[in-house]
Amino acid sequence: RTLREQLASGEAAAMQTTHASSGVRIMSIHKSKGLEFPVVILSDLARRFSNMDFQSSVLVHPQLGLGPVCVDARRHIQYPTIARQALERTLRREAKAEELRVLYVAMTRAKEKLVMVHTQANAGGRVADLMALSDCPVLPEAVDSRKCMGDWIMLPLLQRSEAGALRAFAGQNSEGRFFAEETPWTVCVHDGLQFAAPVQQSDAAAEERAPQREELPADFAALSYRYPYAEQTAFPAKLTATQLKGRAIDEEISENTTLPPRLRNLCKPKFLAGKTALTGAERGTALHLVMQDLDFFCEPNEQSVREQIEKLRAQRKLTDEQANAVDVHAIVQFLRSDLAARIRKSEQVEREYRFSLLRPVRDFSSLDADDSVLLQGVVDCFIEEDGELVVVDFKTDHVSRAQLDERAEHYRPQLEAYSMALTRVMGKKVKEKVLYFFSAGEEVRL
């Protein structure tokens, strides 16, 4: 406030002239070129490099010429030409070089102490990403990929012995690889929340001294309107049955699959590593694909099941990797189960039954509203017995026999939604809901 008052009264310029040697000067990096100060605070290092120069439809370079985009008027699209890509690459490289020169100027202005301030949201994750790129020395590709000066400084800093607190903040326990006795750094990590405490008014008369607000016109007062049904806006307009159990479809398949430990900071590129086996989630997906077309009346042996898998491979319903990864023994075990025999004896069998219907919001939420939500889902299988329906849901979760009942309760809301939908669409009562877990070879009835 003092600075604003001095600027308003015209005193700031005079103060800068008379007290410049013993005061604090705020200036840009460009204006500081050629000057030196005892202490320099270099702030706003998280400011991203500007990309405005590359947004134009035509790029210009003094030596390389013009780099336009190509416009296809017939298809109403535009795409960069080879000339534009070459110019943009050159201009970006030159812009990065200029930013490096500016950073060098800023870091060489201090005689005694240089204080650099770098702020980041989700700092732990950002530091962990930088740790994966940090090296001693830092690779040029890592420097070129960064978007701000602060990241440039962090890349070598993370390899110094003084940056242990910074590495620990990102969950890294590794030690630094660079030890220097001269010009040691001091690294401080601060949580922004400790600076976010609201300022308390200690003076009771502060409110009286504040300028009184004038009454706003009616048009402006309408801007303060609050929608009375804000709680209902947080509920989705469309809901899937899978969401009712609190997880995504792929998470169901990948439940309890073991992730390999991270043994190195940099992962091997996919084009070098190659892909030798499917993940647990992908194997579960392959098993689900087979169950969509499996002949329940086939012989319950591995040869018969493999013949059906080869047929699906020939029909391009399965890739070679998926066909090789299917758990044939689990399918044979299912075909020999009481549930499979029950399916074969049923009057009607439907698989992959898709449904969409409107249901009141209050069926899925505590909101007391008359709105409706679109419920969508896919029932793995349902059968008809004596005019009533039985819902069957196949699960590829890795679960032991001791955990079956607990896991089945986890899926109860999902199967309740299936039952409600089938009763509404088919006009028949659902008398039973059955979960079949392939990993345990057991069924659980709800």
C-alpha positions, 0 to 999 in steps of 0.5 A, a space after each residue: 500500500 505504501 508503494 501504491 501511495 508513493 506512486 500516486 503522489 509522485 514520490 516514487 521516482 524521487 526516492 529511486 534517484 536519491 536512495 537507489 544505493 541503499 534501497 530495493 530496486 525492482 527491474 526486468 532482467 534485460 534492464 539489469 544487464 551490466 549492473 551488479 548488486 549485493 543480493 539478487 532475488 530472481 523470482 517468477 521462474 515458473 513463468 512458461 516460455 511464450 509460444 505466441 510467435 508460433 501461432 501465426 499462420 505464416 512464420 518468418 525467418 530472416 535467413 530461411 524465409 516463409 513457413 506457411 500452413 497449407 489450407 485445403 478448402 475442399 476438405 476445410 482443413 489446414 496442416 503445416 507444410 514442411 517449410 513451416 515445420 522446419 522454420 518452427 523448429 529453428 525459431 523454437 531453438 533460437 528462442 530457447 537459446 535467447 532464454 538461456 542467455 537471459 537466464 545467464 544474465 540474471 544469475 550473474 548479477 549478484 555479488 554476494 547472494 543469489 536467491 531464486 524462487 520457483 513455485 509449482 502446483 502439484 510440486 511433488 509430481 513435477 519434481 518426480 518428473 524432473 528427477 526422471 530427466 535429471 542427470 550429471 551432466 544434464 542431457 541436451 534433450 532434457 533441457 530442450 523439453 522444458 517449458 520454463 527457466 525454473 525447470 532448467 535450474 532444477 535439472 542440475 540442482 536435483 543432482 547436488 548433495 544439498 537438494 536432499 530435502 527437494 528429492 525427499 519432497 518428491 518421494 525420492 530417497 536417492 543421493 546426489 551425484 554432484 558434490 562441490 565444496 565451493 559455492 554451496 547451495 541452500 535449498 528450501 522447500 515451502 508449502 504454499 498453504 502456510 502463506 495462505 492464512 487470511 489476514 485478520 483485522 486487528 482494528 475494530 474500526 477498519 471496516 468503518 474506515 473502508 470506503 462504503 459501497 454504492 448500491 448497485 443497479 438492479 441489472 448488476 444485482 442480478 449477477 449475485 443470483 445463486 442457482 437454487 438447485 446447485 446440488 443437482 448439477 453435481 449429479 451426472 445426467 448419464 450413469 452406467 451400471 458399472 459406475 455404481 460399484 465405484 470403479 471403472 470397467 478396466 479397474 475391475 479387470 486389473 484388480 490385484 494385478 501386480 505392477 512391476 517395481 520401478 527399477 530405473 528413472 527412465 523407462 525403455 522406449 516401447 519401440 526398443 523394448 517390444 511387447 512380449 506379454 499382455 498385462 493382467 487387465 488385457 488378459 481379462 479383456 481377452 477372456 471377456 471377449 471369448 465368453 461373448 461368443 463361447 458355445 456353452 454346448 461344446 465339450 468341456 475340454 481344452 481341445 474344444 475350447 482352443 478350437 473355438 479360440 482359434 475360430 475367433 482368431 480367424 474371424 479377427 475377433 481376437 488378436 494373436 496376443 489375446 488368443 495366446 493369453 486366454 486362460 483356457 483352463 478357467 473356461 474349461 472349469 466354467 463349462 464343467 460347473 453347475 452354472 454352465 449346466 444351468 445355462 444349457 438347460 435354460 429356456 432362453 440365453 442372452 449375452 451382451 445385452 445392452 440397455 438404456 432407460 431413464 430412472 429417477 435420481 432418487 434411486 441412486 442418490 439422496 437428492 430429493 428431486 424429480 429429475 431423471 438420470 439415463 442409466 446405461 449398461 451391458 449385462 454379460 448374460 441372463 437366462 430365463 427359467 420358468 418365466 423368470 430371469 437370472 442375471 449372470 455376471 462374469 468377473 476376472 478379478 484375482 480373488 481367493 475363495 475366502 474373499 468371494 463373499 466380500 467381493 460379491 457384496 462390492 458388486 451388489 449395486 451393479 447387479 441390482 441395476 441390471 435386475 432393475 433394468 431387465 425387469 423394466 425392459 423385459 417385463 419379467 421378474 429377476 429371481 436371482 443374481 449370480 456372480 462367477 469368478 474365473 480365478 476361483 472357479 466359483 459362483 456367488 448368488 446374491 
